[in-house]
Amino acid sequence: MRDKLKIILIEDNKYDAELISKEIKKISKKTEIKITCNFAEFQIIFTDFSPDLVLSDYTMSGFTGIDVIKFVKKISKNTPVIIITGSINEETAAFCIKTGADDYILKDHIIHLGPSIKQSIKNKKINLAKIKIEEDLRKSEKNLQQTVGELEKTLEEIIVTIARIVEMKDPYVAGHQQRVSELAAEIASVLKIPDKQIYYIKLASLVHDVGKINIPSSILNKPGKLTDIEFELIKTHSQLGYEIMKKVHFPWPIAKIILQHHERVNGSGYPSGLKDNDILPESKICAVADVVEAMASYRPYRPAIGIVKALDEISSKAGILYDKEVADACVYLFNNKKYKLAEIRENT
Ligand SMILES: [Fe+2]
């Protein structure tokens, strides 16, 4: 052992104390030993001296090794305590270990003391290293969680900013996105989707029509029937939205959810005509919320069709255009949970 070893020895027999000290010096020349036989004095020495190890006789005048173990483990649970005794029954020895002693040595077998001290000090170092690693790990986890939290907050702010830019272009789209976002999150909640997934379904839905920023307002809000060319142009918005959002590396599939929000389970949707299992579940939720909100709400070019007809639409085409479970969850939400779409808000 290279470092100086600080030991308190509790022993009332001068001859035994000398014998034990000799054994200690066999394992380390650099040793400082404080010897006492008084419990009150031991407590003071322990606090001032901060020993690496405590060796104690079991039976002392007015106290026992158990008192020593309890005191040491209460103050510094990693400081080893070795009980050295002339005789000890198995029950008492077991009780010492149970109370926190690291070992017990019979005076008749004092040659075992050196190896026992070495092992106890080694165990102490391992324990302290383990505690340090656990503390460092806890700190790293905390820092990581903080960093992830900050990153998510920044990404969320990016999405809210994009939603606001869309709002500046077309307030109807913005109000629509806000309400689709809230409805999609509620549907996801009925479907018992994990919270994290609900969170990014909400965010994706908040910007699901971002591609409309590239479509002239005169077409978006045109009163009357759209020409085929105009409709084809509007249909490009999901692809355009995907192109805009894929530039930001979100930890969630925001761009893909947007890309697929007009796909239909029978393959009749756009832009890719994807079928059922090829469509993201998040997009299926956004799609239902999108249709219900759009039909329930007023548009500059038509009056509101109403929530009853909107729910009829998704019920009658559940399993054909819309995912059945998602459609059922949406109907359940309005009919059983008495969900209501929020008023169109001035700010997203
Ligand atoms: Fe859309």
Residues whose N, C-alpha, C, O or C-beta is under 5 A from the ligand:
A	BS01	LIG	H208 D209
